[in-house]
Amino acid sequence: MIDAKTFSIFFLAALTLAVMPGPGMLYVLARTLRGGKREGILSTLGTGLGGLVHTIAAALGISALLATSALAFSLVKWLGALYLIYLGIRTLIERQHGGQTPTAPVKNSAFRQGIVTEVLNPKTAIFFLAFIPQFVTPNANVFFQFVLLGSISTLLNSSSDLLVALTAGPLSNLLKRNKRLEHAQRYVSGGTLIGLGLYVIAEK
C-alpha cells in the first residue's frame, strides 16, 4: 500500500492543483452566476462524477488510448470544446424565465451538462494518467491505489469548485434583482463558456 510519506506528498500536490483556477472552476463559476447557487452545486456534482469516470477509465487503462492515439485525443477534445461553445451560445440566446425560478428539469440539466463537460475533457484523462502513477506502489494492488488517489484528487477539485459555487451564489441573486446587471451577467457567463471552448481548441 501507499506509505504515509508518499501519501502526504500526493495530498499536498493534489490540494495545490485543486485550488489553482482552471477551466473546470471557471465553468462552475459561469454556471453559478447564470443560474444561482443550486445550479453551481449541481454543476460541481456533475463535473465531480465526470472526474470519477476518468479515474476508473485511467485505472482500467482506457485513458492510455487517449495518450497514444492522436486521433482519439483530437476527437474527444473537439467534442468537448464544441459542447462548451454550444452551452455558451445557448446561454446567450436563451429567454429569461420572467423573474421566476426555473423548473427542476431545467436546473437538473446542469448536473448532466457537468458530467458531459468533464467526460469530454481529454486533458483530465491525461492528467490522471500522468499524475497518479507517480504515487502508486507497483508491488501492491495498482487498480485500488489508482482509484483511491484519483477519487481523492477529484474530491479536492470538487471541494474547490463547491466553494466557488457557494461564494458566487449570493452574487447571482443580487444580479437577478437588477435586469441590466442580469443581462450583462448572462453575456459574461455565455462568453466565458464560449471562451473555454475556444481555449480547449487552441491549446496544444
C-alpha positions as CSV (number, residue, x, y, z in Angstrom):
1,M,0.0,0.0,0.0
2,I,0.9,3.7,-0.2
3,D,3.2,4.8,2.7
4,A,2.4,7.8,4.8
5,K,5.2,10.0,3.3
6,T,4.2,9.3,-0.3
7,F,0.6,9.9,0.5
8,S,1.4,13.2,2.2
9,I,3.3,14.4,-0.8
10,F,0.5,13.3,-3.1
11,F,-2.1,15.1,-0.9
12,L,-0.1,18.4,-0.9
13,A,0.4,18.3,-4.6
14,A,-3.3,17.4,-5.3
15,L,-4.5,20.1,-3.0
16,T,-2.3,22.7,-4.6
17,L,-3.6,21.8,-8.1
18,A,-7.2,21.8,-6.8
19,V,-7.1,25.4,-5.6
20,M,-5.5,26.7,-8.7
21,P,-8.1,28.3,-11.0
22,G,-8.6,26.3,-14.2
23,P,-11.2,25.7,-16.9
24,G,-13.3,23.5,-14.5
25,M,-13.5,26.1,-11.9
26,L,-14.4,28.8,-14.4
27,Y,-17.1,26.6,-15.8
28,V,-18.7,26.2,-12.4
29,L,-18.4,30.0,-11.8
30,A,-20.1,30.7,-15.1
31,R,-22.9,28.3,-14.4
32,T,-23.4,29.7,-10.8
33,L,-23.5,33.3,-12.0
34,R,-26.1,32.4,-14.6
35,G,-28.3,30.0,-12.6
36,G,-27.6,30.6,-9.0
37,K,-26.1,28.6,-6.2
38,R,-28.1,25.4,-6.8
39,E,-27.1,25.3,-10.4
40,G,-23.5,25.8,-9.4
41,I,-23.7,22.9,-6.9
42,L,-25.3,20.6,-9.5
43,S,-22.6,21.6,-12.0
44,T,-19.9,20.7,-9.4
45,L,-21.5,17.4,-8.7
46,G,-21.7,16.7,-12.4
47,T,-18.0,17.5,-13.0
48,G,-17.1,15.5,-10.0
49,L,-18.8,12.5,-11.3
50,G,-17.2,13.0,-14.7
51,G,-13.8,13.1,-12.9
52,L,-14.6,9.7,-11.3
53,V,-15.3,8.4,-14.7
54,H,-11.9,9.4,-15.9
55,T,-10.4,7.9,-12.7
56,I,-11.9,4.5,-13.4
57,A,-11.1,4.7,-17.1
58,A,-7.4,5.5,-16.4
59,A,-7.3,2.7,-13.8
60,L,-8.6,0.3,-16.4
61,G,-6.1,1.6,-19.0
62,I,-8.6,3.2,-21.3
63,S,-7.0,6.6,-20.9
64,A,-3.8,5.2,-22.3
65,L,-5.6,5.2,-25.7
66,L,-6.1,8.9,-25.5
67,A,-2.4,9.3,-24.6
68,T,-1.2,7.3,-27.5
69,S,-3.8,8.0,-30.2
70,A,-3.7,11.5,-31.7
71,L,-7.0,10.8,-33.5
72,A,-8.8,9.7,-30.3
73,F,-7.4,12.6,-28.3
74,S,-8.4,15.1,-31.0
75,L,-11.9,13.7,-31.4
76,V,-12.7,13.9,-27.7
77,K,-11.0,17.3,-27.5
78,W,-13.2,18.7,-30.3
79,L,-16.4,17.2,-28.9
80,G,-15.7,18.7,-25.5
81,A,-14.8,22.1,-27.0
82,L,-17.9,22.2,-29.2
83,Y,-20.1,21.2,-26.3
84,L,-18.8,24.1,-24.2
85,I,-19.4,26.5,-27.1
86,Y,-22.9,25.1,-27.5
87,L,-23.7,25.8,-23.9
88,G,-22.3,29.3,-24.1
89,I,-24.3,30.1,-27.2
90,R,-27.4,28.7,-25.6
91,T,-26.8,30.8,-22.5
92,L,-26.5,33.9,-24.7
93,I,-29.8,33.4,-26.6
94,E,-32.0,31.6,-24.1
95,R,-35.1,33.5,-23.0
96,Q,-35.5,34.8,-19.5
97,H,-37.9,33.0,-17.1
98,G,-39.9,36.1,-16.3
99,G,-38.2,36.5,-12.9
100,Q,-39.4,33.1,-11.8
101,T,-37.3,30.3,-10.6
102,P,-36.5,27.8,-13.4
103,T,-38.2,24.4,-13.1
104,A,-36.4,21.4,-11.7
105,P,-35.7,19.8,-15.1
106,V,-34.0,23.0,-16.3
107,K,-31.8,23.2,-13.2
108,N,-31.1,19.5,-13.1
109,S,-29.7,19.7,-16.6
110,A,-26.7,21.5,-15.0
111,F,-25.8,18.1,-13.4
112,R,-26.0,16.3,-16.7
113,Q,-24.1,19.0,-18.5
114,G,-21.4,19.0,-15.9
115,I,-20.9,15.2,-16.4
116,V,-20.7,15.6,-20.2
117,T,-18.3,18.6,-20.0
118,E,-15.9,16.7,-17.7
119,V,-16.1,13.4,-19.5
120,L,-15.4,15.1,-22.8
121,N,-12.3,16.7,-21.4
122,P,-9.3,14.6,-22.6
123,K,-6.9,16.6,-20.6
124,T,-8.4,15.3,-17.4
125,A,-7.8,11.8,-18.6
126,I,-4.2,12.6,-19.5
127,F,-3.7,14.4,-16.1
128,F,-4.8,11.3,-14.2
129,L,-2.6,9.1,-16.3
130,A,0.4,11.3,-15.8
131,F,-0.1,12.4,-12.2
132,I,-1.5,9.4,-10.2
133,P,1.1,6.7,-11.3
134,Q,3.9,8.8,-9.6
135,F,2.4,7.9,-6.2
136,V,1.4,4.3,-6.9
137,T,3.3,1.4,-5.3
138,P,3.9,-1.2,-8.1
139,N,4.1,-4.2,-5.8
140,A,0.6,-3.6,-4.4
141,N,-2.9,-3.5,-5.8
142,V,-2.4,-0.9,-8.5
143,F,-6.0,-0.6,-9.5
144,F,-7.2,0.0,-6.0
145,Q,-4.4,2.6,-5.4
146,F,-5.2,4.4,-8.7
147,V,-9.0,4.6,-7.9
148,L,-8.3,5.7,-4.3
149,L,-5.9,8.5,-5.3
150,G,-7.9,9.6,-8.3
151,S,-11.1,9.8,-6.1
152,I,-9.2,11.9,-3.5
153,S,-8.0,14.2,-6.3
154,T,-11.5,14.5,-7.7
155,L,-12.9,15.2,-4.3
156,L,-10.4,18.0,-3.7
157,N,-11.2,19.6,-7.1
158,S,-14.9,19.4,-6.4
159,S,-14.5,20.9,-3.0
160,S,-12.7,23.9,-4.5
161,D,-15.5,24.2,-7.2
162,L,-18.1,23.9,-4.4
163,L,-16.6,26.9,-2.6
164,V,-16.7,28.9,-5.8
165,A,-20.4,28.0,-6.2
166,L,-21.3,28.9,-2.6
167,T,-19.4,32.2,-2.9
168,A,-20.8,33.2,-6.2
169,G,-24.4,32.1,-5.4
170,P,-25.3,35.3,-3.4
171,L,-23.8,37.4,-6.2
172,S,-26.1,35.7,-8.7
173,N,-29.2,36.5,-6.5
174,L,-28.0,40.2,-6.5
175,L,-27.6,40.2,-10.2
176,K,-31.1,38.8,-10.7
177,R,-32.7,41.8,-8.9
178,N,-31.2,44.1,-11.4
179,K,-32.2,43.5,-15.0
180,R,-29.4,45.4,-16.5
181,L,-26.8,43.6,-14.5
182,E,-28.6,40.3,-15.2
183,H,-28.3,40.8,-18.9
184,A,-24.6,41.7,-18.5
185,Q,-24.0,38.6,-16.4
186,R,-25.7,36.4,-19.0
187,Y,-23.3,37.7,-21.6
188,V,-20.3,37.2,-19.3
189,S,-21.4,33.7,-18.5
190,G,-22.1,32.8,-22.1
191,G,-18.9,34.4,-23.2
192,T,-16.9,32.6,-20.6
193,L,-18.2,29.2,-21.7
194,I,-17.5,30.0,-25.4
195,G,-14.1,31.3,-24.4
196,L,-13.4,28.0,-22.6
197,G,-14.4,26.1,-25.7
198,L,-12.1,28.1,-27.9
199,Y,-9.3,27.8,-25.3
200,V,-9.6,24.0,-25.5
201,I,-9.4,24.1,-29.3
202,A,-6.5,26.5,-29.4
203,E,-4.4,24.9,-26.6
204,K,-1.9,22.2,-27.8
